[in-house]
Amino acid sequence: MTDLAPVRRALISVSDKTGLIDLARALADLKIEILSTGGSAKAMRDAGIEVRDVSDLTDFPEMMDGRVKTLHPKVHGGLLALRDNGMHVASMAEHGIVPIDLLVVNLYPFEDALARGAGYDEMIENIDIGGPAMIRAAAKNHAHVCTIVDVQDYDSLLEEIKAQGGEEAQTSYGFRQRQAQIAYARTGAYDAAVSTWMADAVGEPTPRRRVIAGELKQTLRYGENSHQRAAFYTDGSNRPGVAVAEQLQGKELSYNNFNDTDAAFELVSEFLPADGPACAIIKHANPCGVAKGATLKEAYQKAFDCDRTSAFGGIVALNGQLDGDTAEAISEIFTEVVIAPAIHNDAKKIFAKKKNLRLILAPGLANTAEAGLAYKQVSGGILVQDRDNGALTLDDLKVVTKIAPTDAQMEDLLFAWKVAKHVKSNAIVYVKDKATVGVGAGQMSRVDSALIAAKKAERMAQALELPEPLTIGSAVASDAFFPFADGLLEAAAAGATCVIQPGGSMRDDEVIKAADDAGLAMVFTGMRHFRH
């Protein structure tokens, strides 16, 4: 094997015709013979480019609606033959096989069919067979063959050939190696999409093998810490959020920005615009303030007043169009990221003065009831579970105390429950007038979460010069049941008047009695929201 390999013959068969004519014309100008099939061959001929049909090479017609056209020894032999192996060369000569030095293939649009919700039969027809077979063959023989599977690499190929100079087109071994890696990643991701779809189609929630694939969207400066390398990959689901949003201004998002912005947007998506403006402020993936208001500015201000200290350098997510008044309010402190499903020009002009602020336009809110999978890496494996899309209505709540919540309390309880779903366990959330007034997150003890949330509310009351903490008269949510009455009693001591929790503890009777003795109203959900 030599470092440089000639490119005298190319086989081109693509579903995505983007850039095809420019590439083919450039290859033809380099005196490279072009083999092709079906629609690709027609498109090139229509553009006046000379093309030889693969069926002429194989002396075998395309058949079965194009299902069988490249699965032939004269194709795979041309891709797999080692040019520096005498036996291979002799076999090629004996059987009339010509070497194929360049393969340009992109696959049937299976992922596109999946995204538009195609039916079972159409999905099956969009499973490519010949394409992956040729790609794998050519990539295996990268010592002699160059494989191109992405439109974005067409220019790189032509630049590579130009860089090598010489009287004939050539590619370097390093370039062919890189393209082989890209090729195998593509077929791997393609097979992952097919196997994942089929598992869902046949109702298999825990398939024997689970394949996860992603496409690089952005290389990041570093991960959670500066000594960690990192990158961001999209999974092709096109779920509204940070993965498919448009960044309008500011520095590149960091690893932590991506994580926190996703947490903020998923939380604010719990609140439909039809039910009123809502705002969520996130710090280190936990909410430090969430609120609804008559306007987005009011919602932001109420969320900010929950924990002004933590909001500094935080992520702000909104469920409606970001307007100028709200942008002015947000601009009063340092904010890392603002994300919204719509942004008024007045807001853009205001934020343009904040060069370090990242402004993100999302394509609508996420559907928090949508099914999906969540992944978590552990040593030696990956945990896979359904996305937590559990939601409640008033009809799902069971009053377990002598006192029933009022209608206003029920609204605050459901609001607190939605927020608690997005707080790291153990989670305690105090809410008053549809705004968080204290959040306790990530403590080993539920009692400590209740105490921390109440203490934060006390500090904010002092900072805002309020006569008493806003936890007085509040609703409180616990993401999991109270194993003992102590956590509930701490919430009562902080001034809570009603409680929402899953129930299900061995000591539920003890906790209910404590609530009755304290004059609290309490409802059980029958559902918990652990978030680790």
C-alpha positions in Angstrom: 0.0 0.0 0.0 1.2 3.5 -0.8 0.0 6.7 0.9 -1.5 8.1 -2.3 -4.2 6.2 -4.2 -5.5 7.1 -7.7 -9.1 8.1 -8.4 -9.8 6.9 -11.9 -13.4 5.5 -11.4 -16.2 6.7 -9.1 -19.5 5.1 -8.2 -22.1 7.7 -7.3 -25.6 6.7 -5.9 -27.3 9.3 -3.7 -30.8 9.9 -2.4 -30.0 13.4 -1.4 -29.1 15.2 -4.7 -27.8 18.3 -3.0 -24.5 19.3 -4.6 -24.5 16.2 -6.9 -24.1 18.1 -10.2 -21.3 20.3 -9.0 -19.4 17.3 -7.7 -20.0 15.1 -10.7 -19.0 17.9 -13.1 -15.7 18.5 -11.1 -15.0 14.7 -11.2 -15.7 14.5 -14.9 -13.3 17.4 -15.5 -10.6 15.4 -13.7 -11.2 12.6 -16.3 -12.7 10.3 -13.6 -15.2 7.8 -15.0 -18.5 7.9 -13.3 -20.7 4.9 -12.6 -24.2 5.4 -11.3 -27.7 4.1 -10.8 -31.4 5.2 -11.2 -32.2 8.7 -10.3 -28.6 9.8 -9.7 -27.6 8.7 -13.2 -30.6 10.5 -14.7 -29.9 13.7 -12.9 -26.3 13.8 -14.0 -27.1 12.9 -17.6 -29.8 15.7 -17.6 -27.0 18.0 -16.7 -24.9 16.9 -19.6 -22.5 14.7 -17.6 -21.3 11.4 -19.1 -22.3 8.5 -16.8 -22.0 4.7 -17.2 -24.9 2.7 -15.7 -23.9 0.1 -13.1 -26.1 -2.4 -15.0 -23.7 -2.0 -17.9 -20.8 -2.8 -15.6 -22.5 -5.9 -14.0 -24.3 -7.0 -17.2 -27.3 -7.4 -14.9 -30.4 -5.2 -14.9 -31.8 -3.3 -11.9 -34.7 -5.4 -10.6 -37.4 -5.6 -8.0 -38.2 -1.9 -8.0 -34.5 -1.1 -7.6 -34.1 -3.3 -4.5 -31.4 -5.2 -6.4 -28.9 -3.2 -8.4 -25.5 -2.9 -6.7 -25.4 -6.2 -4.8 -23.1 -7.8 -7.3 -19.5 -9.2 -7.4 -18.5 -6.7 -10.0 -19.5 -3.9 -7.7 -18.2 -5.3 -4.4 -15.2 -6.8 -6.0 -14.3 -3.4 -7.4 -14.6 -1.9 -4.0 -13.0 -4.6 -1.9 -10.1 -5.8 -4.1 -6.6 -5.0 -2.7 -4.7 -3.4 -5.5 -1.4 -4.6 -4.1 -2.4 -8.2 -3.7 -1.5 -10.4 -6.7 -4.3 -12.9 -6.1 -6.9 -10.1 -5.9 -5.6 -8.5 -9.1 -5.6 -11.9 -10.9 -9.2 -12.5 -9.8 -10.3 -9.1 -11.1 -8.7 -9.8 -14.4 -10.2 -13.3 -14.6 -13.8 -12.1 -13.9 -13.7 -8.8 -15.7 -13.9 -6.7 -12.5 -12.7 -3.1 -12.7 -11.5 -1.2 -9.6 -13.7 1.4 -8.1 -11.6 4.0 -6.4 -14.2 6.4 -5.0 -17.7 5.7 -3.6 -20.1 8.5 -3.1 -23.3 7.3 -1.4 -25.9 8.7 0.9 -28.7 6.5 2.2 -32.4 6.2 1.7 -34.1 8.9 3.8 -35.2 6.7 6.6 -34.7 9.3 9.3 -36.8 11.8 7.3 -39.6 9.3 6.9 -39.5 8.7 10.6 -39.6 12.4 11.4 -42.7 12.9 9.3 -44.5 9.9 10.9 -44.5 7.6 7.9 -46.5 4.3 8.2 -44.9 0.9 8.8 -44.8 -0.2 5.1 -43.2 3.1 4.0 -40.6 2.9 6.8 -39.7 -0.6 5.6 -39.2 0.6 2.0 -36.9 3.3 3.3 -34.5 0.9 4.8 -31.4 0.9 2.5 -29.6 -2.3 1.9 -27.2 -1.8 -1.0 -26.0 1.6 0.2 -24.8 0.4 3.6 -23.2 -2.7 2.0 -21.2 -0.6 -0.4 -20.2 1.9 2.2 -18.9 -0.8 4.6 -17.0 -2.5 1.8 -15.4 0.7 0.5 -14.6 1.9 4.0 -13.0 -1.4 4.9 -10.7 -1.1 1.9 -9.8 2.5 2.7 -6.2 1.6 1.9 -7.2 2.0 -1.7 -10.8 3.4 -1.8 -12.2 6.7 -0.7 -15.7 6.8 0.8 -17.9 9.9 0.9 -21.3 9.6 2.7 -22.0 13.3 3.6 -22.8 16.1 1.2 -20.8 18.4 3.5 -17.6 16.4 2.5 -17.9 17.0 -1.2 -15.8 20.2 -1.1 -13.3 18.5 1.2 -12.9 15.7 -1.4 -12.2 18.1 -4.2 -9.8 20.1 -2.1 -8.0 16.9 -1.1 -7.6 15.9 -4.7 -6.3 19.4 -5.6 -3.9 19.4 -2.7 -2.2 16.2 -4.0 -1.5 17.7 -7.4 0.0 15.3 -10.0 -1.2 14.3 -13.4 -4.1 12.2 -12.1 -6.5 12.6 -9.3 -5.3 11.1 -6.0 -6.3 11.0 -2.3 -4.0 10.5 0.7 -4.2 7.7 3.2 -5.0 10.0 6.1 -8.0 11.5 4.2 -9.3 8.0 3.3 -9.0 6.9 6.9 -11.0 9.9 8.2 -13.6 9.3 5.6 -13.8 5.6 6.5 -14.5 6.5 10.2 -17.2 8.9 9.1 -18.7 6.2 6.9 -18.9 3.6 9.6 -20.4 6.2 12.0 -23.0 6.9 9.4 -24.0 3.3 8.8 -24.0 2.8 12.6 -26.3 5.7 13.2 -28.5 4.6 10.4 -28.9 1.1 11.8 -29.5 2.6 15.2 -32.4 4.6 13.8 -33.8 1.5 12.2 -33.5 -0.7 15.2 -34.9 1.9 17.6 -37.9 2.5 15.3 -38.5 -1.2 14.9 -38.4 -1.8 18.7 -41.1 0.8 19.1 -43.1 -0.5 16.1 -43.2 -4.1 17.5 -43.8 -2.9 21.1 -40.5 -4.0 22.5 -39.7 -1.5 25.4 -36.4 -3.2 26.4 -34.8 -4.6 23.3 -31.9 -6.9 23.8 -29.5 -4.4 22.2 -30.1 -0.6 22.5 -28.1 1.5 20.1 -27.7 5.2 20.6 -26.4 7.6 17.9 -26.0 11.3 17.5 -24.7 13.8 15.0 -22.1 16.4 15.9 -23.6 19.9 16.2 -20.9 21.7 18.0 -17.5 21.1 19.5 -17.3 22.7 22.9 -14.4 24.5 24.5 -14.5 22.1 27.4 -17.0 20.1 29.5 -18.3 20.8 33.1 -14.7 21.7 33.9 -11.8 23.0 31.9 -9.8 19.7 31.9 -12.7 17.8 30.3 -13.2 17.6 26.5 -16.8 17.9 25.3 -19.1 18.2 22.3 -22.8 18.5 21.6 -24.6 15.9 19.5 -28.2 16.0 18.2 -30.3 12.8 18.2 -32.5 13.7 15.2 -35.7 13.9 17.3 -36.2 17.6 16.5 -37.8 18.1 19.9 -38.2 21.9 20.5 -35.5 23.2 22.8 -31.8 24.0 22.8 -30.8 21.3 20.3 -32.8 22.9 17.4 -33.0 26.5 18.6 -31.3 29.4 16.9 -28.7 31.5 18.8 -29.2 35.1 17.9 -26.3 36.6 19.8 -23.6 36.0 22.4 -20.7 33.6 22.9 -21.0 29.9 22.1 -23.0 28.0 24.6 -20.8 26.0 27.0 -21.4 22.5 28.2 -23.0 23.8 31.4 -25.1 26.4 29.3 -26.5 23.6 27.2 -27.4 21.6 30.3 -29.0 24.5 32.2 -30.8 26.0 29.2 -32.4 22.6 28.5 -33.5 22.3 32.2 -35.0 25.9 32.1 -36.8 25.3 28.8 -38.2 22.0 29.8 -39.5 23.5 33.0 -41.1 26.6 31.4 -42.7 24.3 28.8 -44.9 22.9 31.6 -46.9 26.1 31.5 -48.9 26.6 28.3 -49.1 30.1 26.9 -52.9 29.9 26.9 -52.8 29.7 30.7 -50.8 32.9 31.0 -47.2 34.1 30.8 -44.6 32.1 32.8 -40.9 32.4 33.5 -38.3 30.0 34.9 -34.9 30.9 36.2 -32.4 28.1 36.5 -29.0 27.8 38.2 -27.0 24.6 38.0 -29.9 22.7 36.5 -32.2 23.6 39.5 -34.9 26.3 39.5 -34.2 29.3 41.7 -37.4 30.9 40.7 -40.6 30.1 38.7 -43.7 32.2 38.3 -46.7 33.1 36.3 -48.0 36.6 35.9 -50.3 38.9 34.0 -47.3 39.8 31.8 -44.0 38.2 31.1 -42.3 41.0 33.0 -44.4 40.3 36.0 -43.7 36.6 35.8 -40.0 37.3 35.5 -40.0 39.7 38.5 -41.9 37.2 40.7 -39.5 34.4 39.7 -36.5 36.7 40.4 -37.9 37.7 43.8 -37.8 34.0 44.9 -34.0 34.0 45.1 -32.3 37.0 43.7 -28.8 35.9 44.8 -29.0 32.6 42.9 -30.5 34.2 39.8 -27.3 36.1 39.2 -25.6 34.4 36.2 -28.6 32.2 35.7 -30.6 31.0 32.7 -34.0 32.6 32.0 -36.7 30.7 30.0 -40.0 32.2 29.0 -43.1 30.6 27.6 -44.2 33.5 25.3 -42.8 36.3 23.2 -40.0 38.1 24.9 -40.9 41.8 24.8 -38.9 45.0 25.4 -40.2 45.6 28.9 -39.2 42.1 30.0 -35.8 42.4 28.3 -35.2 45.6 30.2 -35.9 43.9 33.5 -33.7 40.9 32.7 -30.9 43.3 31.7 -30.6 44.7 35.2 -28.5 41.8 36.3 -25.9 39.5 34.7 -27.7 36.7 32.9 -26.0 33.9 31.0 -28.8 32.8 28.6 -32.3 33.9 27.7 -34.5 31.4 25.7 -38.0 32.0 24.4 -40.3 30.7 21.6 -40.6 34.2 20.1 -38.5 37.4 20.5 -39.7 40.9 19.7 -37.3 43.3 17.9 -37.4 45.7 20.9 -36.0 42.9 23.0 -33.3 42.1 20.5 -32.2 45.7 20.5 -32.0 45.9 24.2 -30.0 42.7 24.5 -27.7 43.7 21.7 -26.0 46.0 24.3 -25.3 42.9 26.4 -22.6 41.2 24.3 -22.0 38.3 26.7 -25.7 37.4 27.0 -26.7 34.4 24.8 -30.1 35.0 23.3 -31.8 31.8 22.0 -34.9 31.6 19.8 -36.7 28.2 20.3 -39.1 26.8 17.7 -42.0 26.6 20.0 -42.3 25.0 23.4 -41.5 21.4 24.2 -44.4 18.9 24.6 -43.9 17.8 28.2 -46.4 15.0 27.8 -44.6 13.5 24.8 -43.1 10.0 25.2 -39.4 9.6 24.9 -36.3 8.0 26.5 -33.9 9.4 29.0 -30.3 8.1 29.4 -27.8 8.1 32.2 -24.3 6.7 32.0 -23.0 4.6 34.9 -19.8 2.7 35.2 -19.9 0.0 32.6 -23.3 0.7 31.2 -26.2 3.0 30.4 -29.5 3.3 32.3 -32.5 3.9 30.1 -35.9 4.9 31.2 -39.0 6.6 29.9 -38.9 10.4 30.0 -40.8 11.7 33.0 -43.9 12.9 31.2 -46.2 12.3 34.1 -48.8 15.1 34.6 -51.8 15.6 36.9 -55.1 17.3 36.9 -57.4 18.2 39.7 -59.3 15.0 39.2 -56.1 13.0 40.0 -55.7 14.5 43.5 -56.9 12.8 46.6 -57.7 14.9 49.6 -56.5 13.0 52.7 -57.0 15.5 55.5 -60.0 16.9 57.3 -59.5 20.2 55.6 -59.7 20.3 51.8 -57.7 22.9 49.9 -59.5 25.9 48.5 -59.6 26.4 44.7 -56.8 29.0 45.0 -54.7 26.6 47.1 -55.3 23.8 44.5 -53.9 26.1 41.8 -50.8 26.7 43.8 -50.5 23.1 44.7 -50.5 22.0 41.1 -48.1 24.8 40.2 -45.7 23.7 42.9 -46.0 20.1 41.7 -45.0 21.0 38.2 -42.0 22.8 39.5 -41.0 20.0 41.9 -40.8 17.7 38.9 -37.8 19.7 37.7 -36.0 20.1 41.1 -33.2 17.7 42.1 -34.3 15.2 44.8 -35.0 15.6 47.6 -37.2 18.4 46.5 -39.3 20.8 48.5 -41.0 23.7 46.7 -43.0 26.5 48.4 -45.5 28.4 46.2 -47.7 31.4 46.8 -49.9 33.1 44.2 -48.4 31.0 41.4 -44.8 31.9 42.1 -42.1 29.9 43.9 -41.1 31.6 47.2 -38.7 28.9 48.4 -36.9 26.0 46.7 -35.0 23.3 48.5 -33.0 21.0 46.2 -30.7 18.0 46.2 -30.4 17.4 49.9 -29.9 14.0 51.4 -32.7 14.7 53.9 -36.2 16.0 53.0 -36.2 17.9 56.3 -33.0 19.8 55.2 -34.7 20.7 51.9 -37.7 22.1 53.7 -35.4 24.1 56.1 -33.2 25.4 53.3 -36.1 26.6 51.2 -37.7 28.3 54.2 -34.4 30.0 55.1 -34.0 31.3 51.6 -37.5 32.7 51.8 -36.6 34.4 55.1 -33.5 36.0 53.6 -35.5 37.2 50.5 -38.1 38.7 52.8 -35.4 40.8 54.5 -33.9 41.8 51.2 -37.3 42.9 49.9 -38.2 44.5 53.2 -41.3 42.4 53.5 -43.1 42.1 56.9 -42.9 38.3 56.8 -41.6 35.5 54.6 -43.8 34.6 51.6 -43.8 31.0 52.8 -46.5 32.2 55.3 -49.7 31.1 53.7 -48.0 29.1 51.0 -48.5 25.7 49.3 -45.7 23.2 49.5 -44.9 20.3 47.2 -42.7 17.3 48.0 -41.4 15.3 45.0 -41.7 12.0 47.0 -43.6 11.0 50.1 -42.7 12.2 53.6 -41.3 9.1 55.3 -41.9 10.7 58.6 -43.9 13.7 59.8 -40.8 15.8 60.5 -40.4 17.2 57.0 -44.1 18.1 56.9 -43.9 19.8 60.3 -40.9 21.9 59.1 -43.0 23.1 56.2 -45.9 23.9 58.5 -43.4 25.8 60.8 -42.4 27.8 57.7 -46.0 28.9 57.3 -47.3 26.5 54.6 -51.1 25.9 54.8 -51.5 23.1 52.2 -49.4 20.2 51.0 -49.1 18.1 47.8 -47.1 14.9 48.0 -47.3 11.4 46.4 -48.3 9.4 49.5 -47.4 5.8 49.8 -45.3 5.8 53.0 -45.7 3.1 55.6 -46.3 6.1 58.0 -48.9 7.9 55.8 -51.4 7.7 58.7 -48.9 9.4 61.0 -48.2 12.1 58.4 -51.9 12.7 57.8 -52.5 13.0 61.5 -49.7 15.5 61.8 -51.2 17.5 59.0 -54.6 17.5 60.6 -53.1 18.5 64.0 -51.3 21.4 62.3 -54.5 22.5 60.5 -53.0 21.7 57.0 -54.9 20.6 53.9 -53.1 17.8 52.1 -53.6 16.0 48.8 -51.9 12.8 47.6 -50.9 12.4 43.9 -50.1 8.7 43.7 -47.1 9.7 41.6 -43.6 10.8 42.5 -41.0 12.9 40.6 -37.6 11.8 41.7 -34.9 13.6 39.7 -31.3 12.6 40.4 
